Structure formats: structure tokens, C-alpha cells
Amino acid sequence: MLGTILFGKYRILKPIGRGGTSVVYLAENIKLRSKWAIKVIHKSQSELNFLAEPKILKELNHPAIPKIIDIEEDADNIYIIEEYVEGINLREYKEKHIHVNETDIVQWGGELCEILHYLHTRKPYPIIYRDMKPDNIILMENGCIKLIDFGISREYKYQAHSDTMQIGSRGFAAPEQYGGAQSDERSDIYGVGLTLYYLATGKTLSDPPYKILPINNEIKSYSNQLNECLMTATSLLPADRFQEALAFKKQLGMIHQPNTHKSEIIGTVLIGVMGLMPRIGTTHTVLTLGSLLTDKGYKAAIVDFTNSNDFTHIKNMYYDSNDLGEQFILRNIAFYLYQENRDLTELLTGHLDYVILDLGGFNVETTEDLIAKCHVKLVVCGGKDWEIPMLDNFLLSCRSAKSFKYCFSFMDEENIKHIRKNMKGFNCFVLPYSPNPYQPSKAANVKFNELIKSYLPKKQQKKKRWFRRRSDEKKTHVTR
């Protein structure tokens, strides 16, 4: 079929999806050069109502639902020409990202709930989607999602007692979709819960132990609130779930309140620090932050993602560092040397309070994906005339630029006022002068507390030191 021109205007380019009764192709309008998706449904192989999907989609108008452009039919097939959604589905995303950031899970969950609210409140009959799963959710380049494949969706019949067919995707379908009751809004809520559960754990009900377990049993980086949301959404009995999509969304929205106690948010807080240019003070900032946290008694680790050999030089300079191969301990901070394609999972199991990433300079291809996993995102900037273009370039090229806190070094109050005026809507801070990162000044202590205050316990009580120095250790000094 590749290269075939359908209906005198659509050239088939390649298959982009396949189901039990249909194939989806990427096609090009030969006159307009525009891209479209064409879903080819084989009549002889389907027990479903062929026109259910186009009938439903034609009446919908939502930015997260693809629009139908045209419907064609011949003796064998129905052809649905619809908006081409470019991106990757959430199953593919999970396969590429072992650990999915909780912030992303919450964000996507909220967006899915908004889509369901739109479908479930349609008049005169609500639409029940019935096939919520990661494969049907496309993540686009702009970070937004779209819900595709309405092939088994149905209008809710108020007088019906059960579905006419047992249908849905195994591992994600609600129990009532296997027979005995009519699927309703709560069936879709169950599907969203299972989808978010998959993003967190990589498992479905088709995987051992064939039941839903608390997500923070094994992965301590997810909060109790997220776990509670997912356990409620995936209750076996519909009456025990969220009764409407907006109630689910509201509960998800309560997870990352800015003044929530750190221990109630997450097990290990991930802090990413990067600089907009070389030698701007990124590693110095990382060391200062690590020292401040361990001085308060917290368990903190610093991980090198720069391959600059700075950490190796630090290890060699201090002869009382506890060398453990790729890791060494200095002043109660665990330093992890550069390792290509490092997996952070082992550091996010909850035994550490904070993990700080030294990301070096910003790179769209490598840094943006990594920084997206961080709960606190700091970027060290320069405010001098010749440094401002670097900042402008970053603001234009980084799609998550507003989620950062911008830390300016060697900046006076007069200049920072000017920068804050020009960067309205961004969080800008001045880093106080603190020449020794292992002995931060009081001003540095105050400022860094401000930078990470949402992830500090309300009472900063001293804890026992993580690593006790041996009594025979000599005092730290620098060899020259």
C-alpha cells in the first residue's frame, strides 16, 4: 500500500500504528504537502460498529483530541482521515526513561482528567472512552499530550445494565469491562490510574504479581499522596474510586503544594545545578549546597555529569577523603565520579535526603531530559553585558525555562533589579560571595535555604552525621 494515492489526493508514506482490525498510515496531501493520519478499518475483521469512532470524533472539539478531516468508504474498508499527531506514546516514553519524574506523572494525569471531564459531560449522552492506556496517549514535542484511538468508545446509555461487549485493553481495562456491569466514567478513571501506575512502576495487571501494589514500596522517590491517588483511582469497586474526573484531578493537584513538608513530598529530593557558560561557578555552587545540607545533618550526595575531572581533582587534593572507587566521601558528602549514562535509580531509593547533580553547561539534547527529573532546578548565570546573550539563548531554546531558579553570581542589587525587571515571571536570585564552599558564609546559608525552602523540613533539626570520622583520621588539608 506504500506509495498508493487514495481518493486522488492522499499519498501513503508509511504505517505508524496497528490494531486488531485496523492500520494507521502516515499520508501526505499531494497538493498541499500537509501530513495526515489515515486509519484504515477492515470491515470483514471487526465486530464493532465501523462508524462509531468517526461519529464520535466529528462531534468533539477539544485541543487534546485529534480532529477528523474526512471519512471515505469502499466495499472493504472505512478510511478515517484525521489530524496527524507527531510525538511518542507514553509506553515508548517509559521504555526510554526508567524513572519518570513525579511532576510529569501528576501533570499528565491532570491533563487526562481534563479530557475525560470534557467527554463525560457531553450532552445529551456522555462519552466513555474505555481504552485508556499509555499506547493511546501521545506526548508531543511541546510537552502537551493528545488522546488518540476512539475505536471502542461509546455513548453512555442511562438505562443499560451492562456493556454489549466485553472490551478493553488487557492490563488496563477496569474489572467491569470484562462483563457484569456497564462501563461508565469510573471505568475511564480506573484506566487513568493504571496508566499513571505503569509510568511509575513499569508494570500493569498483566505482570506479576497481577495486582496493584503501593508504588512507593520499592521506589521511594514517589510521594505518599501520589500513591494514595492511584490506589483510590484503581479500586476494584467503582463506588470506591473517584466518582468524577475533576475530583481525581483536584487530588493530583494537591500533591506539589509549595509549602508542603519535604518528607510528605518525596523520599529523596533531586536538585539539578547547571551553568550557562564554563567557569561560571556551577561546581562551586554544588559544593556549597552540599556542605550546607550536610552541616544541617542531612544525607547528601553530589553526582558529576560533566566529565570535567573536577571531582577527581577534589579527591586527589584531600588525603582524608574516603575513597570507594567511583565514589568517595569528603566532609560527610558522598561524591560520585562521572559515569556515562549513569542510572540514578540506585540513588533515589530513599536512603539519601538530597542528591545534587552537577550538570555543567546546558545542552538541549542531553541536559533537558535529565533536568526534567529534578525537583529543584538551578541555573548559574552571569549578568555582565557579554554574558547576557547566553541567557537569552537559553530562555529561547529551553522549553522548561520558567521552571528554573536563576542564580546570578557577582551581582549587585542595582543590576539584579534591572535583570528582574527584564525577566518578569522568572525566579531570579543573587548568590552571595562565599569563597570557601566547604565553609559557607551565613549569607550563603540564608540564600540557599531560600532556593530550596519548599523541600526543607519546617524544623531543621540536627541529625546524626551520616559518616563518622575515624578517631585516627588526620585533619583535612590541601596538598600542594
C-alpha positions in Angstrom: 0.0 0.0 0.0 3.0 2.3 0.4 3.1 4.9 -2.3 -0.6 4.4 -3.1 -2.6 7.5 -3.7 -6.0 7.3 -2.1 -9.0 9.3 -3.4 -6.8 11.2 -5.7 -5.1 13.3 -3.0 -3.5 11.3 -0.2 -0.2 9.5 -0.8 0.5 6.7 1.7 4.0 7.2 3.2 4.4 4.6 6.0 2.4 2.6 8.6 2.5 4.3 12.1 0.2 2.1 14.1 -1.6 -1.2 14.0 -4.6 -2.7 15.9 -6.6 -5.9 15.6 -8.9 -4.6 12.9 -7.1 -1.5 11.6 -3.9 0.0 10.4 -2.9 3.7 10.7 -0.8 5.2 8.0 1.0 8.5 7.7 -0.1 10.2 4.5 0.6 13.4 2.6 -1.8 15.6 0.7 -0.2 15.7 -2.7 -1.4 19.2 -3.4 -1.0 20.9 0.0 2.1 18.8 1.2 0.4 18.6 4.6 0.7 15.4 6.7 -2.4 13.4 7.8 -3.1 10.2 9.6 -5.4 7.7 7.8 -6.9 4.9 9.8 -8.0 2.0 7.6 -10.6 -0.2 9.3 -11.2 -3.6 7.7 -14.9 -4.3 7.7 -14.7 -8.1 7.5 -12.5 -8.4 10.6 -14.4 -6.2 13.0 -17.4 -6.9 15.2 -17.6 -3.3 16.2 -19.7 -0.5 14.8 -17.4 0.7 12.0 -18.6 4.3 12.2 -18.5 4.6 16.0 -15.2 6.4 16.1 -15.8 8.9 13.3 -19.3 9.6 14.5 -18.0 10.4 18.0 -14.9 12.4 16.8 -16.8 14.5 14.3 -18.8 16.0 17.2 -15.9 16.7 19.5 -13.9 19.9 19.7 -11.0 19.6 22.2 -7.4 20.6 21.8 -6.2 17.2 23.1 -8.4 15.2 20.8 -7.4 14.8 17.1 -9.8 16.3 14.6 -11.4 14.3 11.8 -10.9 15.9 8.4 -12.7 13.4 6.1 -14.3 10.0 6.0 -14.2 7.7 3.0 -15.5 4.2 2.4 -15.3 1.4 -0.2 -16.5 -2.2 -0.2 -13.8 -3.5 2.1 -12.7 -0.6 4.3 -13.5 2.6 6.0 -10.9 5.3 5.8 -10.8 7.9 8.6 -8.6 10.9 7.7 -7.6 12.8 10.8 -5.1 15.2 12.3 -1.6 13.7 12.4 -0.3 13.9 15.9 3.5 13.8 15.9 5.3 12.6 19.0 5.8 9.4 21.0 3.3 7.5 23.0 3.7 7.2 26.8 4.7 3.5 26.6 7.6 4.4 24.3 8.4 7.3 26.7 8.5 4.9 29.7 10.7 2.4 27.8 13.3 5.2 27.2 13.0 6.7 30.8 13.4 4.2 33.6 12.4 6.8 36.2 9.6 9.1 35.2 9.5 12.3 37.2 6.6 12.5 39.6 5.9 16.1 38.4 5.4 14.7 34.9 3.1 11.9 36.1 1.0 14.4 38.0 0.9 16.9 35.1 -0.2 14.2 32.5 -2.7 12.7 35.0 -4.3 16.2 35.4 -4.5 16.7 31.6 -6.1 13.2 31.1 -8.7 14.1 33.8 -9.5 17.3 31.9 -10.0 15.3 28.7 -12.2 12.8 30.5 -14.3 15.6 32.1 -14.9 17.0 28.6 -16.1 13.6 27.3 -18.1 12.7 30.4 -20.0 15.9 30.5 -21.0 15.8 26.8 -24.8 16.3 26.1 -27.1 14.6 25.8 -25.0 11.5 26.3 -21.6 11.3 27.9 -18.8 9.5 26.0 -17.0 6.7 27.8 -13.5 6.2 26.3 -13.0 2.6 27.5 -9.4 2.2 26.2 -7.2 4.4 28.4 -3.6 3.1 28.2 -0.1 4.6 27.5 -0.2 3.5 23.9 -3.1 5.8 23.2 -1.6 8.9 24.7 0.8 10.9 22.5 3.4 13.2 24.1 4.1 16.0 21.6 7.3 18.0 21.3 5.7 21.0 23.1 5.2 18.8 26.2 1.4 18.5 25.7 -0.5 15.2 25.3 -3.2 14.1 22.9 -5.6 11.1 23.3 -6.0 9.0 20.2 -7.9 5.9 19.0 -11.6 6.2 19.9 -12.3 2.9 18.2 -14.1 1.3 21.2 -15.6 4.5 22.8 -19.3 4.5 23.4 -22.1 6.8 24.4 -23.3 6.1 27.9 -26.8 4.7 28.0 -28.5 5.6 31.2 -31.0 2.6 31.1 -28.4 -0.1 30.3 -27.2 -2.5 32.9 -24.1 -3.9 31.2 -21.9 -3.4 28.1 -22.9 -5.3 25.0 -19.3 -6.5 24.5 -16.5 -7.3 26.9 -13.9 -5.0 25.5 -10.8 -3.0 26.5 -7.0 -3.5 26.7 -5.9 -6.3 29.0 -3.8 -4.9 31.8 -5.6 -1.5 31.8 -9.3 -2.2 31.5 -11.5 -1.8 34.6 -12.9 -5.0 36.0 -16.5 -4.1 34.9 -15.3 -4.0 31.3 -14.9 -7.8 31.4 -18.7 -8.3 31.9 -21.4 -7.9 34.5 -21.8 -4.2 34.6 -22.0 -1.2 32.3 -18.7 0.8 31.9 -19.1 4.4 33.0 -17.0 7.4 33.9 -15.3 5.5 36.8 -14.1 2.9 34.2 -12.1 5.6 32.5 -10.8 6.9 35.8 -9.5 3.4 36.5 -7.7 3.4 33.2 -6.0 6.7 34.0 -5.0 5.3 37.4 -3.5 2.2 35.7 -1.7 4.3 33.1 -0.1 6.5 35.8 0.8 3.4 37.8 2.5 2.0 34.7 4.5 5.2 34.3 5.7 4.9 37.9 6.4 1.2 38.1 6.6 -0.1 34.5 4.0 -2.8 35.4 0.4 -3.5 34.5 -2.1 -6.1 35.8 -0.8 -8.4 33.2 2.6 -8.5 35.0 3.4 -10.4 38.2 2.2 -10.2 40.9 -1.0 -9.4 38.9 -2.3 -6.8 41.4 -1.6 -3.2 42.2 0.9 -2.6 45.0 1.8 0.7 46.6 4.2 2.5 44.2 6.5 3.7 47.0 7.1 0.2 48.4 10.1 -0.2 46.0 10.5 3.3 44.5 10.9 5.7 47.5 11.1 8.8 45.3 7.3 8.9 44.8 5.2 10.6 47.4 2.5 9.1 49.6 0.0 11.5 48.1 0.6 10.1 44.6 0.4 6.6 45.9 -3.0 7.3 47.6 -4.4 8.9 44.5 -3.5 5.9 42.4 -4.8 3.3 44.9 -8.1 5.2 45.1 -8.4 5.5 41.3 -7.7 1.8 40.8 -10.1 0.4 43.4 -11.8 -2.8 42.3 -15.3 -1.5 43.1 -16.3 1.6 41.1 -18.0 3.0 44.2 -14.6 3.2 45.9 -12.9 5.2 43.1 -13.0 8.9 42.4 -16.6 9.4 41.2 -15.7 12.0 38.6 -12.6 13.0 36.7 -12.3 16.5 38.2 -12.2 15.0 41.7 -9.2 12.9 40.6 -7.5 16.0 39.1 -8.1 18.0 42.2 -6.4 15.3 44.4 -3.5 15.1 42.0 -3.1 18.9 42.1 -2.8 18.8 45.9 0.5 16.8 45.7 3.0 19.5 45.0 1.8 22.4 47.1 4.8 24.8 47.6 4.8 24.8 51.4 4.3 21.1 51.9 6.7 19.4 54.4 9.5 17.7 52.4 9.1 14.3 54.0 5.4 14.4 52.8 6.5 15.2 49.2 9.2 12.8 48.4 11.8 10.4 49.8 14.9 11.8 48.0 14.9 15.4 46.7 16.8 15.7 43.4 18.5 19.0 42.8 19.9 19.9 39.4 22.5 22.7 39.0 23.9 23.8 35.7 25.8 26.8 34.3 25.2 28.8 31.2 28.9 29.0 30.4 32.2 27.4 31.5 33.8 28.6 34.8 30.7 30.5 35.9 30.7 28.7 39.3 28.5 25.7 38.8 30.7 23.2 40.7 31.3 25.8 43.4 27.6 26.2 43.8 27.1 22.5 44.0 29.8 22.1 46.7 28.4 25.0 48.7 24.9 23.5 48.6 26.2 20.0 49.6 28.1 21.5 52.5 25.1 23.4 53.8 22.9 20.4 53.7 25.4 18.1 55.5 26.1 20.8 58.1 22.4 20.6 58.9 22.7 16.8 59.4 21.1 15.7 56.1 22.4 12.8 54.0 23.5 14.4 50.7 25.3 13.1 47.6 26.8 15.0 44.7 26.9 13.4 41.2 29.2 14.6 38.4 27.5 14.7 35.0 30.2 16.9 33.3 33.2 14.6 32.8 35.4 17.6 33.6 37.6 15.7 36.1 36.8 18.3 38.8 35.7 15.6 41.3 38.8 13.6 40.6 41.0 16.6 41.4 39.0 17.2 44.6 39.5 13.5 45.6 43.3 13.8 45.0 43.7 17.1 46.9 42.2 15.9 50.2 44.1 12.9 51.6 41.5 12.1 54.2 38.7 11.5 51.6 37.3 8.0 52.0 37.9 6.5 48.5 35.4 3.9 47.4 36.3 3.6 43.7 33.8 5.6 41.6 32.6 7.1 44.9 34.4 8.9 47.7 33.3 10.5 51.0 34.5 14.0 51.9 33.2 16.2 54.8 30.2 13.8 55.1 29.2 14.3 51.4 29.2 11.4 49.1 30.8 12.3 45.7 30.0 10.2 42.7 32.5 10.5 39.8 31.4 10.9 36.2 29.9 7.7 34.6 28.5 7.8 31.1 24.7 7.0 31.0 24.5 6.8 34.8 21.3 5.4 36.1 20.1 7.5 39.1 17.7 4.8 40.4 20.1 3.5 42.9 20.4 6.9 44.5 16.7 7.6 44.7 15.7 4.7 46.9 15.2 7.0 49.9 18.4 6.4 51.9 19.6 9.9 50.9 17.8 13.1 51.7 19.2 15.0 48.8 21.0 14.2 45.6 22.7 17.1 43.8 23.6 16.9 40.1 26.5 18.9 38.7 25.3 19.2 35.1 27.9 21.6 33.8 26.7 23.6 30.8 23.3 23.4 29.2 22.8 21.1 26.2 19.4 20.7 24.7 20.0 17.1 23.7 21.4 15.8 27.0 20.7 18.2 29.8 17.0 19.0 29.3 15.8 15.4 29.6 17.9 15.0 32.8 16.9 18.3 34.4 13.2 17.4 33.9 13.6 14.7 36.5 14.8 17.2 39.1 12.5 18.7 41.8 14.7 21.8 42.2 16.3 23.3 39.1 19.1 25.9 39.5 20.9 27.6 36.7 24.0 29.7 37.4 24.2 32.8 35.2 26.3 35.8 34.6 24.8 39.3 34.3 27.6 41.1 32.5 27.0 42.6 29.1 28.9 39.9 27.3 27.1 37.1 29.3 23.5 38.2 28.6 23.3 36.7 25.1 24.0 33.3 26.7 21.0 33.8 29.0 18.8 35.0 26.1 19.7 31.9 24.1 18.9 29.6 27.0 15.5 31.2 27.5 14.6 30.7 23.8 15.9 27.1 23.5 14.8 25.6 26.8 11.1 24.7 26.8 11.0 24.4 30.6 12.9 27.7 31.2 10.2 29.0 33.6 10.7 26.1 36.0 14.3 27.1 36.8 15.6 29.4 39.6 18.2 31.7 38.1 21.2 32.3 40.3 23.4 35.3 39.4 27.0 35.4 40.8 29.0 38.6 41.3 25.9 40.7 41.0 25.0 43.8 43.0 21.4 44.9 43.9 21.3 47.6 41.3 21.9 45.2 38.5 19.7 42.4 39.8 16.8 44.9 39.9 17.3 45.6 36.2 17.5 41.9 35.4 14.4 41.1 37.4 12.5 43.8 35.5 13.5 42.3 32.2 12.9 38.7 33.4 9.4 39.3 34.8 7.8 35.9 35.6 11.2 34.2 36.3 12.7 33.5 39.7 16.0 35.4 40.0 18.4 35.3 42.9 21.8 36.7 43.7 24.4 34.2 45.0 26.3 35.8 47.9 30.1 35.8 47.9 31.3 32.7 49.7 34.9 31.9 48.8 35.2 28.5 50.6 32.4 26.1 49.5 33.2 23.8 52.4 32.6 26.6 54.9 29.7 28.6 53.5 29.0 32.1 54.8 25.9 33.0 56.8 24.6 34.9 53.8 25.1 31.8 51.6 23.2 29.8 54.2 20.2 32.2 54.1 20.2 32.4 50.3 20.4 28.6 49.7 17.7 28.0 52.2 15.5 30.3 50.2 16.3 28.5 47.0 15.2 25.1 48.3 12.8 26.1 51.0 9.9 24.1 49.5 12.0 21.0 50.1 13.3 21.7 53.5 11.6 20.4 56.7 9.9 23.1 58.7 12.1 22.3 61.7 15.7 22.0 60.6 16.9 19.8 63.5 20.3 18.4 63.5 20.6 14.7 62.6 23.4 12.4 63.4 26.3 12.5 61.0 25.9 10.1 58.1 29.6 9.2 58.0 31.6 9.2 61.3 35.2 10.2 61.0 37.6 7.6 62.4 39.4 8.8 65.5 42.8 8.2 63.9 42.0 10.4 60.9 44.1 13.5 60.4 42.7 16.9 59.8 41.8 17.7 56.3 44.3 19.8 54.4 45.2 20.5 50.8 48.4 19.0 49.4 50.2 21.4 47.1 
